[in-house]
Amino acid sequence: MEFQNEFFLDEVIEGFYVPGLMKRAWAAELQLLSFLDGFCKKNQISYFLDCGALLGIVRHKGFIPWDDDLDISMYRKDFRRLAACIEEELPEEIGFYYVGKDRVTASSMAAIGMKSPSFNPEKQEFFKQFPFYVGVDIRILEDVLDDEKEEERKKIFYYLASLLKAVEEDKESNYTQLCRKWKKELADIREAIHHFLAPYGIVNLMLFPKDGKSFMGEIYYAMDSLYSFVEDRDTKYVAWGPDYALRRKGRMRRSWYLGDACRKLSLYGQEFSAPSNLEEVLKEEYGDYLIPKQNLGGHFYPFYKDSEKYFHHSLGEKDPYRYFFLEEDLRDSKRNNVRSMILESFAGLERSWKNALEKRPDGEELKFLCQKSQEDALAIGNAIETRGSFPSVSLLESFCTMVFRLYECVAKKSCSEEYIFSEELPEKKREDHYHDETTAKIYQILKTIENAKEQFQKDWKIRVVFLAYSYSRFEESLAADFQKILEGEKMDAYLLPVPYGFKNVKGELRERIYEGKIFQKKYQILDYESLNLQSLQADILVTPVAFDYVNPVFSLDPFYDTNRIKEFTPNLIYYPDFIVERAKEGEEKSLYNQRYYIPLPGIAHCDFTILPKEDMLKGYLHYWRKNVFSQANVESYEKALEKKLLSIENFQKSFDEVGEGEASVFEKLLSEIVHKEYIKGKIIE
């Protein structure tokens, strides 16, 4: 099957965060399903999408976001044909698993799946670089017998299920020990199964042999024998054995699956077989199946949970997909650009002249200040003019004129011609007049500095650079905020599409994808190849991702890792291109997936992370406190991180801005960050 690039990106679907690794698992399952579909068509074997796979296509037009597997079903008679010939045509990388074929297989369902997980990119290409075991489960639809025989089968199956549960808790004993331990129970099971199968001509069935390998596998084989050795009868009703035996659930009319017409459903561009009357099948399985009900509980999600845990544990501190927190990552690192240096120069001038008002320096000191201020003003003006001619430069010229006149006054000891040669005036009066005149001129100088600084901030609009990678993802997320800034007059917004790519199973970035030409159809963009980020002098750089190296599937070009690009701007902002609510207690699936989007290096490296809601911010803090920070210094680390986390919701409340739209609030927040003003309860400087 072919997949679009966007398919493999981490994504929030219907409020649920689906990581790229799960997307690869889905793709691997679809590959297996595609193979199985081709095999069944070739051999005229009927199968049907079922359970979550069927529900996902009907209700979600794809996978159920919080589901992780694919199920199909087929009649027992079709499964017999499948089992008899499929292994002859299996590719090297795919295995067929069924307890009736191999008693070591410990499962109640048959499956086709990955034969041997590998970290060889070539071997994993079929599975779209998914590294762990993955399969497609095959639920065998069994004939539902008359009530008496079904009750007999139910009792035996329940007995076997109870034994299975007891054995699962006994992990120390081997096969021989378990056979001795459960000797009486095994004898009862053999007798009951032989009695049940006798009417079908099955005698001397070998159950729990002395040379067996897997006690659990033998239990599953015994369960399967209750169905596999029963002749096909094409009964009116069918059901998946375990569900019906244990819960009397899932009894379906045979005609619902394969009625008068074969039904096909499209899944990611390929058609697959579905029950003829899928509405009745889904109604029987799920009730009112069209109403989405998020099933976020369950301790077995994702199916590769244990494999992933073992993988990370085995790599230890060499794990390339984990962020290992360093205290220095949270430290503020002051970084200047031309704008901030100009503002610092303005601030230096203000301090010097305010100091002159307070301390009243002598004549020589004041003349030196005048000379030094003119030099500083000239340097500021030259820096401003690197972007063009602006009114703030004219104000600086006026400032220089005022400073020169003051210098003359100081040199002559007088600021007024009528007092220059008047020797008759008392010295005290001359000094008072000189003091008043110089003070007035210094006030004028200060006012001119303030006006020039204010005008400069209007002349030099704040430069905001938005990083982007996927056009579709940008349009769904940050485009509205970007467009709002473009339409405004206070900031200059630039769009910088950058290359991205997908990693192979070894974590190596494969071919780089660049969507600049797609962006150009709608936007004016910066060319990443010719752009010098340092010379651009961005006041704010907004990145939509903070994974850096830790995402096992996706990455921007490593040049754009947050710890690198922060050197090109005083303010690096992480503004996620997804929105997901804080996971709640009991939502095990959502809580598990937090590991893919919260403990990211970029959140520590960036100056700020902006989230829509305050509750999301609290969720991030809670996760870092519990899972990232060392408990020895958790309080100080948490305070440092809290300063970096901002919420649109809290900012909007603090400024009582209602009705302007979220984009305008975001723009206002960026402005506040640049001007170092703030933000209720937090210190930006």
C-alpha positions as CSV (number, residue, x, y, z in Angstrom):
1,M,0.0,0.0,0.0
2,E,1.0,3.6,-0.6
3,F,0.9,6.2,2.2
4,Q,1.1,10.0,2.1
5,N,3.8,11.6,4.2
6,E,1.2,13.1,6.5
7,F,0.0,9.6,7.5
8,F,3.1,9.0,9.6
9,L,3.2,12.3,11.4
10,D,2.2,12.5,15.1
11,E,-1.4,13.7,15.1
12,V,-4.4,14.5,17.3
13,I,-7.4,12.7,15.9
14,E,-10.8,13.4,17.6
15,G,-9.0,14.8,20.6
16,F,-6.7,11.7,21.0
17,Y,-2.9,12.0,20.5
18,V,-1.7,9.3,18.0
19,P,2.1,9.1,17.9
20,G,4.1,8.4,14.8
21,L,5.1,5.0,16.1
22,M,1.4,4.0,16.3
23,K,1.0,5.3,12.8
24,R,3.8,2.9,11.7
25,A,2.0,0.1,13.5
26,W,-1.2,0.9,11.6
27,A,0.7,1.0,8.3
28,A,2.4,-2.4,9.1
29,E,-1.0,-3.9,9.9
30,L,-2.5,-2.5,6.6
31,Q,0.4,-4.1,4.7
32,L,-0.4,-7.4,6.2
33,L,-4.1,-6.9,5.6
34,S,-3.4,-6.0,1.9
35,F,-1.3,-9.2,1.5
36,L,-4.1,-11.3,3.1
37,D,-6.7,-9.7,0.9
38,G,-4.7,-10.6,-2.2
39,F,-4.2,-14.1,-1.1
40,C,-7.9,-14.7,-0.2
41,K,-9.0,-13.2,-3.6
42,K,-6.6,-15.5,-5.4
43,N,-7.8,-18.6,-3.6
44,Q,-11.5,-17.6,-3.4
45,I,-11.5,-17.5,0.4
46,S,-14.1,-15.3,2.1
47,Y,-13.0,-13.0,4.9
48,F,-14.5,-9.9,6.6
49,L,-13.3,-6.8,8.3
50,D,-14.6,-7.0,11.9
51,C,-14.6,-5.5,15.4
52,G,-12.6,-2.3,15.7
53,A,-11.4,-2.4,12.1
54,L,-14.9,-2.4,10.8
55,L,-16.2,0.1,13.3
56,G,-13.2,2.4,12.5
57,I,-14.0,2.5,8.8
58,V,-17.7,3.1,9.3
59,R,-17.5,5.6,12.1
60,H,-14.1,7.2,11.7
61,K,-13.2,6.6,8.0
62,G,-10.0,4.9,9.1
63,F,-8.6,3.5,12.3
64,I,-10.3,4.3,15.6
65,P,-7.9,6.8,17.0
66,W,-7.5,5.1,20.3
67,D,-7.3,1.5,18.8
68,D,-4.1,-0.2,17.9
69,D,-5.0,-3.4,16.0
70,L,-6.8,-4.8,13.0
71,D,-9.2,-7.7,13.1
72,I,-10.7,-9.8,10.4
73,S,-13.1,-12.8,10.7
74,M,-13.8,-15.8,8.5
75,Y,-16.0,-18.9,8.7
76,R,-14.3,-22.0,10.1
77,K,-14.6,-23.8,6.8
78,D,-12.8,-20.9,5.0
79,F,-10.2,-20.8,7.7
80,R,-9.4,-24.5,7.1
81,R,-8.7,-23.7,3.5
82,L,-6.5,-20.7,4.5
83,A,-4.5,-22.8,7.0
84,A,-4.0,-25.5,4.4
85,C,-2.3,-23.4,1.8
86,I,-1.2,-20.0,3.1
87,E,2.3,-21.0,4.2
88,E,3.2,-22.0,0.7
89,E,2.9,-18.4,-0.4
90,L,4.0,-16.4,2.6
91,P,6.9,-14.0,2.0
92,E,10.0,-14.6,4.0
93,E,9.1,-11.8,6.5
94,I,5.6,-13.0,7.3
95,G,4.6,-15.8,9.6
96,F,1.3,-17.7,10.1
97,Y,0.3,-18.4,13.7
98,Y,-2.4,-20.8,14.8
99,V,-2.4,-23.0,17.8
100,G,-4.0,-25.9,15.8
101,K,-0.8,-25.9,13.7
102,D,1.8,-25.1,16.4
103,R,0.8,-25.9,20.0
104,V,3.5,-23.5,21.3
105,T,1.4,-20.6,20.0
106,A,-0.3,-19.2,23.1
107,S,-3.2,-17.4,21.7
108,S,-7.0,-17.8,21.3
109,M,-6.8,-16.3,17.8
110,A,-5.0,-17.1,14.6
111,A,-2.9,-14.4,13.0
112,I,-0.5,-13.5,10.3
113,G,2.3,-11.3,11.4
114,M,5.9,-10.3,11.5
115,K,8.1,-13.4,11.6
116,S,11.1,-11.9,13.4
117,P,11.4,-8.2,14.4
118,S,14.6,-6.6,13.2
119,F,16.5,-3.3,13.2
120,N,17.6,-3.9,9.7
121,P,15.9,-1.2,7.5
122,E,15.8,-3.4,4.4
123,K,14.0,-6.2,6.3
124,Q,11.5,-3.8,7.9
125,E,10.7,-2.0,4.7
126,F,7.5,-4.1,4.2
127,F,6.4,-3.1,7.7
128,K,7.1,0.6,7.1
129,Q,10.0,0.5,9.5
130,F,7.9,-0.5,12.5
131,P,10.4,-2.2,14.8
132,F,8.3,-4.5,17.0
133,Y,6.1,-7.6,16.3
134,V,2.9,-6.7,14.6
135,G,0.1,-8.9,13.2
136,V,-3.5,-9.1,12.0
137,D,-5.8,-11.2,14.2
138,I,-8.1,-13.7,12.5
139,R,-11.3,-14.4,14.5
140,I,-12.7,-17.7,13.4
141,L,-16.5,-17.7,13.2
142,E,-17.8,-21.0,14.5
143,D,-21.1,-22.7,13.9
144,V,-23.4,-22.2,16.9
145,L,-24.7,-25.7,17.8
146,D,-28.0,-26.6,19.5
147,D,-28.4,-25.4,23.1
148,E,-27.4,-28.7,24.7
149,K,-24.2,-29.1,22.8
150,E,-23.3,-25.4,23.3
151,E,-23.9,-25.7,27.0
152,E,-21.6,-28.7,27.1
153,R,-18.9,-26.8,25.1
154,K,-19.3,-23.8,27.3
155,K,-18.6,-25.7,30.5
156,I,-15.5,-27.2,29.1
157,F,-14.3,-23.9,27.7
158,Y,-14.9,-22.2,31.0
159,Y,-13.0,-24.9,32.9
160,L,-10.0,-24.4,30.5
161,A,-10.2,-20.6,30.9
162,S,-10.1,-21.0,34.7
163,L,-7.0,-23.2,34.4
164,L,-5.4,-20.7,32.0
165,K,-5.8,-17.9,34.5
166,A,-4.3,-20.0,37.3
167,V,-1.3,-20.9,35.1
168,E,-0.7,-17.3,34.1
169,E,-0.1,-16.5,37.7
170,D,2.3,-19.4,38.1
171,K,5.3,-18.2,36.1
172,E,8.0,-20.3,37.8
173,S,6.9,-23.8,36.9
174,N,7.9,-25.6,33.7
175,Y,5.6,-27.8,31.5
176,T,6.3,-31.1,33.4
177,Q,5.8,-29.5,36.8
178,L,2.5,-28.0,35.7
179,C,1.3,-31.3,34.3
180,R,2.0,-32.9,37.7
181,K,0.4,-30.0,39.6
182,W,-2.8,-30.1,37.6
183,K,-2.9,-33.9,36.9
184,K,-6.5,-34.4,38.2
185,E,-7.8,-31.4,36.3
186,L,-6.1,-32.5,33.1
187,A,-7.7,-35.9,33.4
188,D,-11.1,-34.3,33.8
189,I,-10.5,-32.1,30.8
190,R,-9.4,-35.0,28.6
191,E,-12.5,-37.0,29.5
192,A,-14.9,-34.0,28.9
193,I,-13.4,-33.1,25.5
194,H,-13.4,-36.8,24.3
195,H,-17.0,-37.0,25.3
196,F,-17.9,-33.8,23.5
197,L,-16.1,-34.8,20.3
198,A,-17.1,-38.5,20.2
199,P,-20.3,-37.8,18.1
200,Y,-18.1,-36.3,15.4
201,G,-15.9,-39.4,15.1
202,I,-13.0,-37.9,17.0
203,V,-11.3,-40.4,19.4
204,N,-7.9,-40.7,21.0
205,L,-7.2,-37.0,20.6
206,M,-3.8,-36.3,22.1
207,L,-4.2,-33.6,24.7
208,F,-1.4,-32.4,27.1
209,P,1.2,-35.0,25.8
210,K,4.2,-35.8,28.0
211,D,6.6,-34.3,25.5
212,G,4.6,-31.0,25.2
213,K,6.5,-27.7,25.2
214,S,4.1,-25.1,26.4
215,F,1.4,-25.7,29.0
216,M,-0.5,-22.5,28.0
217,G,-0.2,-23.5,24.3
218,E,-1.8,-26.9,25.2
219,I,-4.6,-25.2,26.9
220,Y,-5.3,-23.0,23.8
221,Y,-5.0,-26.1,21.7
222,A,-7.6,-27.9,23.9
223,M,-9.9,-24.8,23.5
224,D,-9.5,-24.8,19.8
225,S,-10.2,-28.5,19.5
226,L,-13.7,-27.9,20.8
227,Y,-14.3,-26.1,17.4
228,S,-11.7,-27.3,14.9
229,F,-12.8,-31.0,15.1
230,V,-16.5,-30.3,14.7
231,E,-17.7,-30.8,11.2
232,D,-19.0,-27.8,9.2
233,R,-22.7,-27.5,9.4
234,D,-23.5,-24.0,8.0
235,T,-25.7,-23.3,10.9
236,K,-28.1,-20.3,11.0
237,Y,-25.9,-18.5,13.6
238,V,-22.2,-18.1,14.0
239,A,-20.0,-16.6,16.7
240,W,-16.4,-16.2,17.7
241,G,-15.9,-19.2,20.1
242,P,-14.3,-17.6,23.2
243,D,-16.8,-14.7,23.2
244,Y,-19.8,-16.9,22.9
245,A,-18.5,-19.6,25.3
246,L,-17.5,-17.3,28.1
247,R,-20.0,-14.4,27.8
248,R,-22.8,-15.7,25.5
249,K,-21.9,-12.6,23.4
250,G,-21.6,-12.1,19.7
251,R,-24.0,-14.5,18.1
252,M,-24.6,-13.4,14.6
253,R,-26.8,-14.5,11.7
254,R,-24.6,-16.2,9.1
255,S,-26.3,-14.2,6.4
256,W,-25.1,-10.9,8.0
257,Y,-21.6,-11.8,6.9
258,L,-22.0,-13.3,3.5
259,G,-25.4,-12.5,2.1
260,D,-26.6,-12.0,-1.4
261,A,-23.9,-9.5,-2.3
262,C,-20.3,-9.1,-1.4
263,R,-19.7,-5.7,0.3
264,K,-16.4,-3.7,0.0
265,L,-15.2,-0.8,2.1
266,S,-12.3,1.5,1.3
267,L,-9.5,1.9,3.8
268,Y,-6.6,4.2,3.0
269,G,-7.2,3.8,-0.7
270,Q,-7.7,0.0,-0.9
271,E,-10.9,-1.9,-0.8
272,F,-11.4,-4.8,1.6
273,S,-14.2,-7.2,2.2
274,A,-16.9,-6.4,4.8
275,P,-20.0,-8.1,6.2
276,S,-23.0,-7.8,3.8
277,N,-25.1,-6.5,6.6
278,L,-22.4,-4.7,8.6
279,E,-25.0,-2.5,10.3
280,E,-26.5,-5.5,12.1
281,V,-23.0,-6.9,13.0
282,L,-21.9,-3.6,14.5
283,K,-25.2,-3.2,16.3
284,E,-24.8,-6.6,17.9
285,E,-21.2,-5.9,18.9
286,Y,-21.4,-2.3,20.0
287,G,-25.1,-1.3,20.3
288,D,-25.4,2.4,19.1
289,Y,-22.2,2.2,17.2
290,L,-22.4,5.5,15.4
291,I,-22.0,7.5,18.7
292,P,-18.2,7.8,19.4
293,K,-17.3,6.5,22.9
294,Q,-13.7,7.0,23.7
295,N,-12.3,3.8,25.3
296,L,-9.3,5.3,26.9
297,G,-8.9,2.7,29.6
298,G,-7.0,-0.6,29.3
299,H,-3.6,-1.6,30.4
300,F,-2.6,-3.4,27.2
301,Y,-2.4,-0.4,25.0
302,P,-0.3,-0.1,23.0
303,F,0.1,-3.7,22.0
304,Y,3.9,-3.1,21.7
305,K,4.1,-1.7,25.2
306,D,6.3,-4.4,26.6
307,S,8.6,-4.4,23.6
308,E,9.0,-0.7,23.7
309,K,9.8,-0.8,27.4
310,Y,12.4,-3.5,26.9
311,F,14.0,-1.6,24.0
312,H,14.4,1.6,26.0
313,H,15.7,-0.3,29.0
314,S,18.3,-2.2,27.0
315,L,19.7,1.0,25.6
316,G,19.9,2.8,28.9
317,E,21.6,6.2,28.7
318,K,22.6,5.5,25.0
319,D,18.9,5.6,24.0
320,P,18.6,8.0,21.1
321,Y,14.9,8.4,21.5
322,R,14.8,9.6,25.1
323,Y,15.5,13.0,26.4
324,F,17.8,12.9,29.4
325,F,17.2,16.2,31.3
326,L,20.2,18.4,32.2
327,E,19.9,21.3,34.6
328,E,21.7,23.6,32.2
329,D,18.9,23.1,29.6
330,L,16.5,25.2,31.7
331,R,18.9,28.1,32.4
332,D,18.2,31.4,30.8
333,S,20.7,32.3,28.2
334,K,20.6,35.9,27.2
335,R,21.0,36.3,23.4
336,N,21.0,39.7,21.7
337,N,20.1,40.7,18.1
338,V,20.5,44.1,16.6
339,R,17.1,45.2,17.8
340,S,17.8,44.3,21.4
341,M,21.3,45.9,21.2
342,I,19.7,49.1,19.9
343,L,17.2,49.1,22.7
344,E,20.0,48.5,25.2
345,S,21.9,51.4,23.7
346,F,18.8,53.6,24.1
347,A,18.5,52.4,27.7
348,G,22.2,53.2,28.3
349,L,21.6,56.8,27.1
350,E,18.6,57.1,29.3
351,R,20.6,55.9,32.4
352,S,23.5,58.3,31.7
353,W,21.3,61.4,31.3
354,K,19.1,60.5,34.3
355,N,22.3,60.1,36.3
356,A,23.4,63.5,35.1
357,L,20.2,65.0,36.5
358,E,20.6,63.4,39.8
359,K,24.4,63.8,40.4
360,R,25.0,67.1,38.6
361,P,28.5,66.3,37.2
362,D,31.1,69.1,36.8
363,G,31.7,70.8,33.5
364,E,34.3,68.4,32.1
365,E,32.3,65.3,33.0
366,L,29.2,66.8,31.3
367,K,31.2,67.7,28.2
368,F,32.5,64.1,28.1
369,L,28.9,62.8,28.4
370,C,27.9,65.0,25.5
371,Q,30.7,63.8,23.3
372,K,30.1,60.1,24.2
373,S,26.3,60.5,23.7
374,Q,26.7,61.9,20.2
375,E,29.0,58.9,19.3
376,D,26.4,56.5,20.8
377,A,23.5,58.2,18.9
378,L,25.4,58.0,15.7
379,A,26.1,54.3,16.2
380,I,22.4,53.7,16.9
381,G,21.3,55.7,13.9
382,N,23.7,53.8,11.6
383,A,22.3,50.5,13.0
384,I,18.7,51.6,12.5
385,E,19.4,52.6,8.9
386,T,20.5,49.1,8.0
387,R,16.8,48.5,7.4
388,G,16.1,51.9,5.7
389,S,15.5,55.6,6.6
390,F,13.1,56.0,9.5
391,P,11.7,58.9,11.6
392,S,13.6,57.6,14.7
393,V,16.9,58.6,12.9
394,S,15.6,62.2,12.5
395,L,14.8,62.3,16.2
396,L,18.4,61.0,16.9
397,E,19.7,63.9,14.8
398,S,17.6,66.3,16.9
399,F,19.1,64.6,20.0
400,C,22.6,65.2,18.7
401,T,21.8,68.9,18.0
402,M,20.5,69.3,21.6
403,V,23.5,67.6,23.0
404,F,25.9,69.9,21.0
405,R,24.1,73.0,22.2
406,L,24.4,71.8,25.8
407,Y,28.1,71.2,25.2
408,E,28.4,74.8,24.1
409,C,26.6,76.0,27.1
410,V,28.9,74.1,29.4
411,A,32.0,75.3,27.5
412,K,30.8,79.0,27.9
413,K,29.4,78.5,31.4
414,S,26.3,80.1,30.1
415,C,23.3,79.1,28.0
416,S,22.0,82.6,27.2
417,E,23.7,85.4,25.3
418,E,22.4,88.1,27.6
419,Y,24.3,86.6,30.5
420,I,27.6,85.7,28.7
421,F,29.4,89.1,29.3
422,S,27.4,90.5,32.1
423,E,29.9,90.8,34.9
424,E,27.6,93.0,36.9
425,L,25.2,90.1,37.8
426,P,26.0,88.4,41.1
427,E,27.8,85.1,40.8
428,K,25.1,83.2,42.6
429,K,22.4,84.4,40.2
430,R,24.6,83.5,37.2
431,E,25.1,80.0,38.6
432,D,21.4,79.5,39.3
433,H,20.5,80.6,35.9
434,Y,23.1,78.3,34.4
435,H,21.8,75.4,36.5
436,D,18.2,76.0,35.4
437,E,19.1,76.3,31.8
438,T,21.3,73.1,31.7
439,T,18.6,71.2,33.7
440,A,15.9,72.2,31.2
441,K,18.1,71.1,28.3
442,I,18.8,67.7,29.9
443,Y,15.1,67.2,30.4
444,Q,14.6,68.0,26.7
445,I,17.4,65.5,25.8
446,L,15.8,62.8,27.9
447,K,12.4,63.4,26.3
448,T,14.0,63.2,22.9
449,I,15.7,59.9,23.8
450,E,12.3,58.5,25.0
451,N,10.6,59.7,21.8
452,A,13.3,58.3,19.6
453,K,13.1,54.9,21.4
454,E,9.4,54.8,21.1
455,Q,9.5,55.8,17.4
456,F,12.2,53.2,16.8
457,Q,9.9,50.4,18.1
458,K,7.3,51.6,15.6
459,D,9.9,51.9,12.8
460,W,11.4,48.5,13.4
461,K,8.5,46.2,13.5
462,I,8.9,43.1,15.5
463,R,10.3,40.3,13.1
464,V,8.5,37.0,13.7
465,V,9.7,34.0,11.7
466,F,7.4,31.0,11.6
467,L,9.1,27.6,10.9
468,A,7.0,25.2,9.0
469,Y,7.5,21.8,7.4
470,S,4.2,20.2,6.2
471,Y,1.9,22.5,4.3
472,S,-1.3,20.6,5.3
473,R,-0.2,20.6,9.0
474,F,0.6,24.4,8.8
475,E,-2.8,25.1,7.3
476,E,-4.6,23.1,10.1
477,S,-2.7,24.8,12.9
478,L,-0.5,27.9,12.8
479,A,-1.7,29.5,9.5
480,A,-4.5,31.5,11.1
481,D,-2.1,33.1,13.6
482,F,0.4,33.8,10.9
483,Q,-2.2,35.4,8.6
484,K,-3.5,37.6,11.5
485,I,0.0,39.0,12.1
486,L,0.5,39.6,8.3
487,E,-2.7,41.6,8.2
488,G,-1.7,43.7,11.2
489,E,0.7,46.6,11.3
490,K,2.8,46.0,14.4
491,M,4.9,43.0,13.2
492,D,6.6,41.7,10.2
493,A,5.9,38.0,9.7
494,Y,8.0,35.6,7.7
495,L,7.3,32.0,6.8
496,L,10.3,29.6,6.6
497,P,9.4,26.1,5.3
498,V,12.3,23.8,6.2
499,P,13.1,20.2,5.2
500,Y,11.8,17.3,7.2
501,G,12.0,13.5,6.9
502,F,11.3,10.1,8.4
503,K,13.7,7.9,10.1
504,N,14.3,4.2,9.3
505,V,14.1,1.6,12.0
506,K,17.7,2.4,13.0
507,G,16.8,6.0,13.6
508,E,18.6,7.3,10.5
509,L,17.0,10.2,8.7
510,R,16.1,9.0,5.2
511,E,15.4,11.3,2.2
512,R,14.6,14.9,3.2
513,I,11.2,16.2,2.1
514,Y,10.8,19.9,1.3
515,E,7.4,21.4,0.6
516,G,8.5,24.9,-0.3
517,K,6.9,24.9,-3.7
518,I,3.6,23.9,-2.2
519,F,3.8,26.8,0.3
520,Q,4.7,29.2,-2.5
521,K,1.3,28.7,-4.2
522,K,-0.3,30.7,-1.3
523,Y,2.5,32.4,0.6
524,Q,5.6,34.4,0.1
525,I,8.3,32.3,1.8
526,L,12.0,32.5,2.8
527,D,14.3,30.2,1.0
528,Y,16.1,28.0,3.6
529,E,19.0,27.3,1.3
530,S,20.0,30.9,0.7
531,L,18.8,32.3,4.0
532,N,21.3,33.4,6.7
533,L,19.3,33.1,9.9
534,Q,21.8,35.2,11.8
535,S,21.5,38.1,9.3
536,L,17.7,38.0,9.4
537,Q,17.8,39.2,13.0
538,A,14.5,37.6,14.0
539,D,13.1,39.0,17.2
540,I,11.0,35.9,17.6
541,L,11.4,32.5,16.0
542,V,8.3,30.2,16.3
543,T,8.8,26.5,15.9
544,P,5.8,24.1,15.7
545,V,7.8,21.1,16.9
546,A,10.1,20.5,19.9
547,F,11.0,16.8,19.3
548,D,14.6,17.4,18.1
549,Y,16.1,13.9,18.0
550,V,13.7,12.0,20.3
551,N,10.8,11.3,17.9
552,P,11.5,7.7,16.6
553,V,9.7,8.4,13.3
554,F,9.9,12.0,12.3
555,S,12.4,14.8,12.4
556,L,13.0,18.3,11.0
557,D,16.4,18.7,9.4
558,P,18.7,18.5,12.5
559,F,20.0,22.0,11.7
560,Y,16.6,23.2,13.1
561,D,16.9,21.4,16.4
562,T,15.9,23.9,19.1
563,N,19.3,23.9,20.9
564,R,20.8,25.1,17.6
565,I,18.3,27.7,16.2
566,K,17.9,29.4,19.6
567,E,21.2,31.0,18.9
568,F,19.6,33.0,16.0
569,T,17.0,34.8,18.1
570,P,16.5,36.3,21.5
571,N,13.2,34.6,21.8
572,L,12.6,31.0,20.6
573,I,9.0,30.0,21.0
574,Y,7.6,26.5,20.9
575,Y,4.0,26.8,19.7
576,P,2.7,23.2,19.1
577,D,0.9,22.5,15.9
578,F,-1.5,20.3,17.7
579,I,-4.0,20.7,20.6
580,V,-4.7,17.9,23.0
581,E,-6.5,18.2,26.3
582,R,-4.8,17.2,29.6
583,A,-5.1,13.4,30.1
584,K,-7.3,12.5,33.1
585,E,-6.9,9.8,35.7
586,G,-8.2,6.5,34.3
587,E,-7.5,7.4,30.7
588,E,-4.6,5.0,30.5
589,K,-4.2,5.2,26.7
590,S,-4.0,9.0,26.8
591,L,-1.7,8.9,29.8
592,Y,0.7,6.5,28.1
593,N,0.9,8.6,25.0
594,Q,2.0,11.7,27.0
595,R,5.6,10.3,26.7
596,Y,5.6,11.1,23.1
597,Y,4.8,14.8,23.3
598,I,5.5,16.2,26.8
599,P,9.1,15.3,27.8
600,L,10.7,17.0,24.8
601,P,14.1,18.6,24.7
602,G,12.7,21.6,22.9
603,I,10.4,22.5,25.9
604,A,13.6,22.9,28.0
605,H,15.6,24.6,25.3
606,C,13.0,27.1,24.1
607,D,12.5,30.4,25.9
608,F,8.8,29.8,26.1
609,T,6.2,27.2,25.2
610,I,2.7,28.6,24.5
611,L,-0.3,26.3,25.1
612,P,-3.9,27.2,24.6
613,K,-5.2,26.4,28.1
614,E,-3.9,26.7,31.7
615,D,-4.9,23.1,32.5
616,M,-2.7,21.8,29.7
617,L,0.2,23.8,31.2
618,K,-0.4,22.2,34.6
619,G,-0.5,18.8,32.9
620,Y,3.0,19.4,31.4
621,L,4.4,20.6,34.8
622,H,2.9,17.5,36.5
623,Y,4.5,15.1,34.0
624,W,7.9,16.7,34.1
625,R,7.8,16.7,37.9
626,K,6.9,13.0,38.1
627,N,8.8,11.6,35.2
628,V,11.7,13.9,34.1
629,F,13.1,15.9,37.0
630,S,15.3,14.3,39.7
631,Q,13.4,14.4,42.9
632,A,16.4,16.0,44.7
633,N,15.9,19.3,43.0
634,V,12.4,19.0,41.8
635,E,11.0,22.2,43.2
636,S,13.7,24.5,41.7
637,Y,13.5,22.7,38.4
638,E,9.7,23.0,38.4
639,K,9.9,26.8,39.1
640,A,12.3,27.3,36.2
641,L,10.1,25.3,33.8
642,E,7.0,27.1,35.0
643,K,8.5,30.4,33.9
644,K,8.8,29.0,30.4
645,L,5.2,27.8,30.1
646,L,2.6,30.3,29.1
647,S,-1.1,29.9,28.3
648,I,-3.2,31.9,25.9
649,E,-6.1,31.4,28.3
650,N,-4.3,33.0,31.2
651,F,-2.9,35.8,29.1
652,Q,-6.3,36.7,27.7
653,K,-7.8,36.9,31.1
654,S,-5.0,39.1,32.4
655,F,-5.6,41.7,29.6
656,D,-9.4,41.4,29.6
657,E,-9.4,41.0,25.8
658,V,-12.7,39.5,24.7
659,G,-13.9,39.2,21.1
660,E,-10.6,39.8,19.3
661,G,-10.0,36.2,18.5
662,E,-7.3,33.9,19.6
663,A,-4.9,34.9,16.9
664,S,-4.9,38.5,18.1
665,V,-4.3,37.4,21.6
666,F,-1.3,35.3,20.3
667,E,0.0,38.4,18.5
668,K,-0.3,40.5,21.7
669,L,1.5,37.8,23.7
670,L,4.4,37.8,21.3
671,S,4.6,41.6,21.5
672,E,4.7,41.4,25.3
673,I,7.5,38.8,25.2
674,V,9.6,41.1,23.0
675,H,9.0,44.1,25.1
676,K,9.6,42.2,28.3
677,E,6.5,43.5,29.9
678,Y,4.3,40.9,31.3
679,I,2.2,38.5,32.0
680,K,0.3,37.9,35.2
681,G,2.2,36.2,37.8
682,K,5.3,35.4,35.8
683,I,8.6,37.1,35.2
684,I,9.9,37.2,31.7
685,E,13.1,39.2,32.2
